[in-house]
Amino acid sequence: MSETTTITIARATRQRLGRVTFNGKPLKTADETVAALIEEHERRQFWEAMDAIDPDEYEAQSREEGAWPVESEYSAEEQMIRAQESNA
């Protein structure tokens, strides 16, 4: 059994939680609802952060830190794709 706790929320908020749907389906418990809302919030934060990244700045920073893969680190399939793209 999972550990639980009690939180105080307004009755109106509890009623709103009961109306939340996820992918068009109502959630069964307040715990499921809160967990789904937190996951969605974290997903949005992640994608907002990804949208804010400039690809060129990311590559430059990664190269500076030695985290950008060199050509020899790519798989054989990736090397073949890159060769085909450069010849196109």
TAZI-V961243 format. One record per run of one state. SS is the DSSP state (~ for helix, > for strand, _ for the rest). FROM is the first residue (numbers start at 1). TO is the last residue. If there is no record, write none. Layout:
ss->SS from->FROM to->TO
ss->SS from->FROM to->TO
This chain:
ss->_ from->1 to->10
ss->~ from->11 to->19
ss->_ from->20 to->20
ss->> from->21 to->22
ss->_ from->23 to->24
ss->> from->25 to->26
ss->_ from->27 to->29
ss->~ from->30 to->52
ss->_ from->53 to->54
ss->~ from->55 to->64
ss->_ from->65 to->70
ss->~ from->71 to->73
ss->_ from->74 to->75
ss->~ from->76 to->87
ss->_ from->88 to->88
